[in-house]
Amino acid sequence: MFEGLSPLAREARSWPFEQARATIARVLRVRLPDRADQEAAKALIDAGKTDEAVKAYPALSRAVIFETGYGPSGLPHLGTFGEVARTTMVRQAFRALVDDHIPTRLIAFSDDMDGLRKVPDNIENKQPLIEDLGKPLTVVRDPFGTHDSFGAHNNARLRAFLDGFGFEYEFVSSTECYKGGLFDQTLLTALARFDAIQKVMLPTLGEERRATYSPFLPISPSTGKVLQVPTLERNVEKGTIVFEDEDGSKVEVPVTGGHVKMQWKPDWAMRWTALGVDYEMSGKDLIDSVKASGAICKALGGVPPEGFNYELFLDENNQKISKSKGNGLSMEDWLRYGAPESLSYYMFQSPKSAKKLYFDVIPKATDEYLQQLDAFGRQEPAKQLDNPVWHIHAGKPPQQGSPVSFSLMLNLVSAADASTKEILWGFLSRYIPGASAESQPLLDRLAGYAINYYEDFVKPTKTFRAPTDVERAAIGDLLAKLKAMPAGTQDAELIQNEVFEVGKAHGFDPLRAWFQALYEVLLGQSQGPRFGSFAAIFGVDRTIALIEEKLG
């Protein structure tokens, strides 16, 4: 799928390619200890001969592991999706740079053996969660009654959404790794290197926490809870620890087989080591945690993965989005009002800049995606790899976009007070000869999103105002010019030019004040797309009737 792209990929400068190059450098450094071998393999890869590099150095044939992490203590949100989407983009860039000659895997890891520490605010049936506080998420009862546990419910929600986007990934459960023995060897190493882990962690903790901290969280045999208690004794030869259970008794358990869970920073490091993770990104708020986990990973004999820290998503009040609070947008929210492609586009843009993740970003993201899709076919192949749509669609963006922008669709819905897509298609099919829902599937989807967005956000806030004397005179002049046009005029540029000329003739400075006045008087909102395009699709005759109605 990505074969033969390396000559173009080497010139690409978008952030996924920068991250992919750093990942290649890590793979060479870790798997080829000899510096001369590293340089020779790099020279082959840079020359587009990765297949020869893999033959010469078999260590390169092992799959490169990209990982994303998810804590299922609350319902999945768009930040969770964003991490998978962005990591997928880096993985695709990596594949292009090596012409797909080095295998890759993307692991979506769920930390579902973690103890439930807090009941999420956005869940109605809280009682099962209150009663099961402290137990592993895969033991906590599902308040929705659809799965074996709360962790299983949230995992299913995440997987269903990722599957809906067509992500290629492997879901990995922390519970299954602990209980199935995948982590056993690394856990025994952690037990043997207990003091080295403590040396990293204790300086990061407060005095009270330091006194009781242990990297191992035993599962109480009596209550089933994940306990944050001191490790009283360690037996490296037996592979066990001793701790005080909730009833005051001393209990000895093996660190293997799912009898303990590691604290999350040591757990992160243990996972990197056990799974051989090569790349994982994380939020800016975890910079210190990445450093601590990286040091522990080294203490365990592993090498920390490559990655970068992305900025956080904020809600409408510029507060960090939280799973437990349920603030900001849910994945379902975005997909009610915007195309999935627009969501992926939003995730692609400037990952190191803080961005608001609320309803009002959807129209802009949708239109910017459409603009990039429209530009893709006109770009030289070298430029296409830096176009967001290349990353959104795994190098194969659709050839057909939308002839109508989302903002224009919103204004059409507003003017027509359309409640169904059929009403909108009455306008669209006349403006675009031969167009139908079947021949323009993206446009048809946009129509549905626009109706939902208009009903929920635009219609309740519409505020019409009467024109000022200057505006009334200008709008009256525009009305006369529209009436003078030939019947059935659909030339958007012609109409737009007339609108410009009227605005200039009546002294509007800046001209955007003229267009703002048109939308506030005619549509009850302060902004919109090109007025000429709107009038062309809505129909000059209907635009005339709308103006006459508002002028009274």
C-alpha positions in Angstrom: 0.0 0.0 0.0 2.9 2.4 0.8 5.5 0.8 -1.5 7.4 3.1 -3.8 6.7 6.3 -1.8 10.0 6.7 -0.1 11.5 9.2 -2.7 8.5 11.5 -2.0 8.3 10.7 1.7 12.0 11.7 2.2 11.0 15.3 1.1 7.8 15.5 3.2 7.9 18.0 6.1 4.6 17.5 7.8 4.8 16.5 11.5 3.9 12.8 11.0 6.9 12.4 8.8 9.2 14.2 11.3 8.0 11.8 14.0 8.4 8.8 11.6 12.1 9.8 10.9 12.8 10.0 14.6 11.2 6.5 15.0 13.4 5.1 12.3 16.5 6.6 14.1 15.4 4.9 17.3 14.8 1.5 15.7 18.3 1.6 14.1 19.9 2.8 17.4 18.2 0.1 19.5 18.4 -2.9 17.2 21.8 -2.3 15.7 24.2 -1.7 18.6 27.2 -1.2 16.2 27.4 2.4 15.0 28.8 1.3 11.6 25.8 -1.0 11.1 23.4 1.9 12.0 25.0 4.2 9.5 25.0 1.5 6.8 21.4 0.6 7.3 20.4 4.3 7.4 22.2 4.8 4.1 20.3 2.0 2.5 16.9 3.3 3.9 17.7 6.9 2.7 18.5 5.5 -0.7 15.1 3.8 -0.9 16.6 0.4 -0.4 15.0 -0.6 2.9 14.4 -4.1 1.6 18.2 -4.5 1.3 18.7 -3.1 4.7 16.2 -5.7 6.2 18.0 -8.5 4.4 21.4 -7.3 5.6 20.2 -6.8 9.2 17.5 -9.3 10.2 16.9 -7.4 13.5 15.0 -4.8 11.3 12.5 -7.4 10.2 10.8 -7.4 13.7 7.7 -5.4 13.8 7.9 -1.8 15.0 5.4 -1.2 17.8 3.3 1.9 17.9 1.2 2.2 21.1 -1.6 4.3 22.4 -2.9 4.1 25.9 -6.4 4.4 27.3 -7.6 4.5 30.9 -11.2 3.2 30.8 -12.2 4.8 34.1 -14.6 7.0 32.1 -16.3 6.9 28.7 -14.0 7.3 25.7 -13.8 10.9 24.5 -12.3 12.7 21.5 -8.9 13.1 23.1 -8.7 9.3 23.2 -9.6 9.1 19.5 -7.2 11.8 18.7 -4.2 9.9 20.1 -5.1 6.8 18.0 -5.6 9.0 14.9 -2.4 10.9 15.3 -0.4 7.7 16.1 -1.9 6.1 13.0 -0.7 9.1 10.9 2.9 8.6 12.2 2.7 4.9 11.5 1.6 5.6 7.9 4.4 8.1 7.4 6.8 5.5 8.7 5.5 2.9 6.3 5.9 5.3 3.4 9.5 6.2 4.4 10.5 2.5 4.4 8.3 1.4 1.5 6.5 -1.0 3.8 9.5 -3.3 4.1 9.6 -3.1 7.9 6.4 -4.5 9.5 4.5 -2.3 12.0 1.8 -2.9 14.6 -0.4 -0.4 16.4 -1.4 -1.5 19.9 -4.4 0.3 21.5 -3.7 -0.6 25.1 -6.4 -0.4 27.8 -5.2 0.1 31.4 -8.3 -1.8 32.5 -6.8 -3.5 35.6 -6.5 -0.2 37.3 -8.6 0.3 40.4 -11.6 2.6 40.1 -10.7 5.6 42.2 -13.6 7.9 41.4 -17.1 7.6 40.1 -17.4 9.6 36.8 -19.8 12.6 37.0 -21.5 11.9 33.7 -23.0 8.5 34.6 -26.6 8.2 35.9 -26.5 4.8 37.6 -23.7 5.5 40.0 -24.6 2.9 42.8 -22.7 -0.1 41.3 -19.6 2.0 40.9 -19.9 3.4 44.4 -20.1 -0.1 45.8 -17.2 -1.3 43.7 -14.8 1.6 44.3 -11.2 0.4 44.5 -11.7 -2.8 42.5 -10.1 -3.4 39.0 -12.2 -1.8 36.2 -12.7 -5.3 34.7 -14.3 -6.4 38.0 -16.4 -3.3 38.6 -20.0 -3.9 37.6 -21.2 -2.3 34.4 -23.8 0.4 35.4 -25.2 0.2 31.9 -26.0 -3.5 32.2 -24.6 -4.4 28.8 -21.2 -6.0 29.6 -19.5 -8.1 32.2 -17.8 -5.1 33.7 -17.4 -1.3 33.5 -14.0 -1.7 32.0 -15.4 -4.1 29.3 -18.2 -1.6 28.6 -15.8 1.3 28.0 -13.4 -0.9 26.1 -16.2 -1.9 23.8 -17.2 1.7 23.3 -13.7 2.6 22.3 -13.3 -0.4 19.9 -16.6 0.2 18.2 -15.6 3.8 17.5 -12.2 3.0 16.3 -13.6 0.2 14.1 -16.1 2.7 12.7 -13.2 4.8 11.5 -11.5 1.9 10.0 -8.4 2.1 12.1 -6.0 -0.8 11.8 -5.0 -1.7 15.4 -4.7 -4.5 17.9 -6.6 -4.0 21.1 -4.6 -5.2 24.2 -6.1 -5.5 27.7 -4.0 -4.8 30.7 -6.0 -7.4 32.7 -5.3 -10.1 30.1 -1.6 -9.2 30.0 -1.2 -9.5 33.8 -3.4 -12.6 34.2 -2.2 -14.3 31.1 1.5 -14.1 32.0 2.7 -11.7 29.2 4.1 -9.3 31.9 5.4 -12.0 34.2 9.1 -11.8 33.3 9.2 -8.0 33.4 7.4 -8.0 36.7 10.0 -10.4 38.2 12.7 -8.0 36.9 10.8 -5.1 38.5 10.8 -7.0 41.8 14.6 -7.6 41.5 15.1 -4.0 40.7 12.7 -2.6 43.3 15.2 -0.2 44.8 16.1 1.2 41.4 12.4 2.0 40.7 12.1 3.6 44.2 15.1 5.7 43.5 13.3 7.2 40.5 9.8 7.5 42.1 10.4 8.6 45.7 11.9 12.1 44.8 8.8 12.8 42.8 6.4 12.3 45.8 5.4 14.2 48.9 6.8 13.2 52.2 3.7 11.4 53.4 3.3 9.5 50.1 7.0 8.5 50.1 6.6 6.8 53.5 4.1 4.2 52.1 4.8 4.1 48.4 5.4 0.8 46.6 5.5 0.3 42.8 3.4 -2.9 43.4 -0.3 -2.6 44.1 -1.5 -6.0 45.4 -5.0 -7.2 44.8 -6.6 -8.0 48.1 -7.6 -11.7 48.3 -10.4 -10.8 50.8 -12.0 -7.7 49.1 -10.7 -7.8 45.5 -9.6 -4.2 45.7 -6.4 -2.8 44.3 -4.5 -1.7 47.4 -2.1 1.2 47.7 -0.1 -0.2 50.6 3.6 -0.5 51.5 5.5 -3.6 50.5 6.6 -5.1 53.8 8.8 -7.9 52.5 10.2 -8.9 49.1 11.3 -12.4 48.1 13.1 -12.1 44.8 13.8 -15.9 44.6 10.2 -16.8 45.2 8.9 -13.8 43.1 6.6 -12.6 45.9 5.8 -9.6 48.1 4.2 -9.4 51.5 1.7 -6.7 52.5 -0.9 -5.9 55.1 -4.4 -6.7 53.8 -7.4 -4.6 54.7 -8.3 -6.9 57.6 -4.8 -6.4 59.2 -3.5 -9.8 58.2 -0.1 -10.2 56.5 -0.5 -11.7 53.0 2.2 -13.0 50.6 1.3 -13.1 46.9 3.4 -13.6 43.7 3.9 -10.5 41.6 3.0 -12.6 38.6 -0.3 -14.0 37.3 -2.4 -11.0 38.0 -2.0 -10.9 41.8 -0.6 -7.4 41.7 -0.9 -4.3 39.5 1.9 -1.8 39.2 1.5 1.9 40.0 0.8 3.7 36.8 4.2 5.3 36.1 6.1 2.0 36.8 3.3 0.2 34.9 3.9 2.4 31.8 7.6 1.7 31.9 7.0 -2.1 32.5 4.6 -2.1 29.5 7.1 -0.4 27.2 9.7 -2.9 28.3 7.5 -6.0 28.1 5.9 -5.1 24.7 9.0 -3.5 23.2 7.1 -0.3 22.4 9.0 1.9 19.8 6.6 4.9 19.7 4.1 6.4 22.0 2.9 10.0 22.2 1.2 11.6 25.2 -0.3 14.9 26.4 1.7 17.9 27.6 0.5 17.3 31.1 2.4 14.0 31.2 5.9 15.4 30.4 7.2 14.7 34.0 5.5 11.3 34.0 7.2 10.4 30.7 10.6 11.3 32.1 10.0 9.1 35.3 8.6 6.2 33.3 11.6 6.5 30.9 14.0 6.3 33.7 12.2 3.2 35.1 12.1 1.6 31.7 15.9 1.9 31.5 16.2 0.4 35.0 14.2 -2.6 33.8 16.6 -3.0 30.9 14.4 -1.5 28.3 14.7 1.6 26.0 12.0 4.3 26.3 10.0 4.7 23.1 10.2 7.7 20.7 7.3 10.2 20.9 6.3 13.7 21.5 3.9 15.6 23.9 0.9 17.1 22.3 -1.1 20.0 23.7 -4.3 19.4 25.5 -7.9 19.9 24.2 -10.0 22.5 26.0 -13.7 22.8 26.4 -15.7 26.0 25.7 -14.4 27.5 29.0 -10.8 26.7 28.1 -10.7 24.0 30.8 -8.9 20.7 30.2 -11.3 18.0 28.9 -11.8 15.3 31.5 -13.3 11.8 31.1 -14.7 11.9 34.6 -16.3 15.4 34.1 -17.6 14.6 30.7 -17.0 18.2 29.6 -16.2 19.1 26.0 -17.4 17.0 23.0 -18.1 13.3 23.0 -17.3 11.3 19.9 -21.0 10.9 19.3 -21.5 14.6 19.4 -19.0 15.3 16.7 -20.4 12.7 14.4 -23.9 14.2 14.8 -22.8 17.5 13.5 -19.7 16.9 11.3 -18.1 14.4 8.9 -15.7 11.9 10.4 -13.1 13.2 8.0 -13.4 16.6 9.6 -12.6 15.2 13.0 -9.5 13.5 11.7 -8.5 16.8 10.0 -8.9 18.6 13.3 -6.7 16.1 15.0 -4.0 16.5 12.3 -3.8 20.3 12.6 -1.1 21.6 14.9 -0.9 18.9 17.6 1.5 20.9 19.7 -0.9 23.8 20.0 -3.8 23.9 22.5 -7.2 23.8 20.8 -10.7 24.2 21.9 -12.8 21.1 21.3 -16.4 22.3 21.3 -19.3 22.4 18.9 -18.4 25.7 17.3 -15.1 24.3 15.8 -16.9 21.7 13.7 -18.1 23.9 10.7 -14.6 25.5 10.2 -12.9 22.1 10.5 -15.3 20.6 8.0 -14.7 23.4 5.4 -11.0 23.4 5.8 -11.0 19.6 5.2 -13.0 20.1 2.1 -10.6 22.8 0.9 -7.6 20.5 1.4 -9.4 17.6 -0.4 -10.2 19.9 -3.3 -6.6 21.0 -3.5 -5.1 17.5 -3.3 -5.9 16.5 -6.9 -4.2 19.7 -8.3 -1.0 19.3 -6.3 2.3 17.7 -7.4 2.9 14.3 -5.8 5.6 15.6 -3.6 3.2 18.2 -2.1 0.4 15.7 -1.7 2.2 13.8 1.1 2.1 17.0 3.2 -1.6 17.6 2.6 -3.7 16.6 5.6 -6.0 14.5 3.5 -3.1 12.1 2.6 -2.7 11.3 6.3 -6.5 11.2 7.0 -7.2 8.7 4.2 -4.0 6.6 4.5 -2.6 8.0 1.2 -5.8 7.3 -0.8 -8.2 10.3 -0.4 -11.5 10.2 -2.3 -11.4 11.8 -5.8 -14.7 13.5 -5.3 -15.2 16.1 -2.6 -18.2 18.5 -2.2 -19.2 21.2 -4.6 -20.8 23.1 -1.7 -19.1 24.1 1.6 -20.5 23.2 4.9 -21.0 26.9 5.9 -22.9 27.5 2.7 -25.1 24.4 3.5 -25.8 25.8 6.9 -27.0 29.1 5.5 -29.1 27.3 2.9 -30.7 25.3 5.7 -31.3 28.6 7.6 -32.8 30.5 4.7 -35.0 27.6 3.7 -35.8 26.5 7.2 -35.1 23.0 5.9 -36.0 20.1 8.2 -35.1 17.3 5.8 -32.4 16.5 3.3 -35.1 16.2 0.6 -35.8 19.9 0.9 -32.1 20.7 0.6 -31.7 18.4 -2.5 -34.5 20.4 -4.1 -32.1 23.4 -4.2 -28.9 21.4 -4.7 -30.1 19.3 -7.7 -31.1 22.4 -9.5 -27.8 24.2 -8.8 -25.7 21.1 -9.7 -27.3 19.5 -12.8 -27.5 15.7 -12.4 -26.5 15.7 -8.8 -28.2 13.3 -6.4 -27.5 11.7 -3.0 -26.1 8.7 -4.9 -23.7 10.6 -7.1 -22.7 13.1 -4.3 -22.5 10.9 -1.2 -20.3 13.4 0.8 -22.6 16.3 -0.1 -25.6 14.2 1.1 -23.9 13.5 4.4 -23.1 17.2 4.8 -26.7 18.0 4.3 -27.7 15.8 7.2 -25.0 17.2 9.5 -26.0 20.8 8.5 -29.6 20.1 9.5 -28.6 18.7 12.9 -26.2 21.6 13.5 -28.7 24.2 12.5 -31.5 22.8 14.6 -29.4 22.5 17.8 -27.1 25.5 17.6 -28.0 28.0 15.0 -31.8 28.2 15.1 -32.1 28.7 18.9 -29.7 31.6 18.7 -30.9 33.4 15.5 -31.4 37.1 16.2 -32.8 39.2 13.3 -32.4 42.9 13.4 -33.8 45.8 11.4 -31.3 47.4 9.0 -30.0 50.9 9.6 -30.9 53.6 7.1 -27.6 53.1 5.3 -28.1 49.4 5.2 -31.7 49.6 4.1 -30.7 51.8 1.2 -27.9 49.4 0.2 -30.1 46.3 0.5 -32.7 48.0 -1.6 -30.1 48.7 -4.2 -29.1 45.1 -4.2 -32.7 44.0 -4.5 -33.0 46.1 -7.6 -29.9 44.6 -9.2 -31.1 41.0 -8.4 -34.4 41.8 -10.0 -32.6 43.0 -13.1 -30.8 39.7 -13.6 -32.1 37.2 -16.2 -34.5 34.7 -14.8 -32.9 31.5 -13.4 -29.4 33.2 -13.0 -27.1 30.7 -11.2 -23.8 32.5 -11.8 -22.4 32.8 -8.3 -19.5 35.1 -9.4 -21.8 37.5 -11.2 -24.0 37.8 -8.1 -21.0 38.2 -5.8 -19.6 41.0 -8.0 -22.9 42.8 -7.8 -23.0 42.5 -4.0 -19.4 43.9 -3.8 -20.3 46.8 -6.0 -23.3 47.7 -4.0 -21.3 47.6 -0.8 -18.6 49.8 -2.2 -21.1 52.2 -3.7 -22.7 52.7 -0.3 -19.4 53.4 1.5 -19.1 50.3 3.7 -15.6 50.2 5.1 -14.5 47.5 5.7 -16.6 45.6 3.2 -17.1 42.7 5.6 -19.4 45.1 7.6 -21.7 45.0 4.5 -21.8 41.2 4.4 -22.3 41.0 8.1 -25.3 43.3 7.8 -26.7 41.1 5.0 -26.5 38.0 7.2 -27.8 39.7 10.4 -30.8 41.2 8.6 -31.6 38.4 6.3 -30.6 35.2 8.2 -30.4 36.3 11.8 -26.7 35.5 12.2 -23.5 37.5 12.0 -21.5 35.5 9.4 -21.9 33.2 6.5 -20.2 32.0 3.3 -20.0 33.9 0.0 -23.3 35.6 -0.5 -23.1 35.1 -4.3 -22.8 31.3 -3.8 -25.7 31.3 -1.3 -28.0 33.3 -3.6 -27.1 31.1 -6.6 -28.1 27.9 -4.8 -31.0 29.3 -2.9 -32.2 30.9 -6.1 -32.3 34.5 -7.1 -36.1 34.6 -7.0 -36.2 33.2 -3.5 -33.4 35.6 -2.4 -35.4 38.5 -3.8 -38.5 37.2 -1.8 -36.3 36.9 1.4 -35.0 40.5 1.0 -38.5 41.9 0.4 -39.8 40.0 3.5 -37.1 41.4 5.7 -37.3 45.0 4.4 -41.1 44.9 5.1 
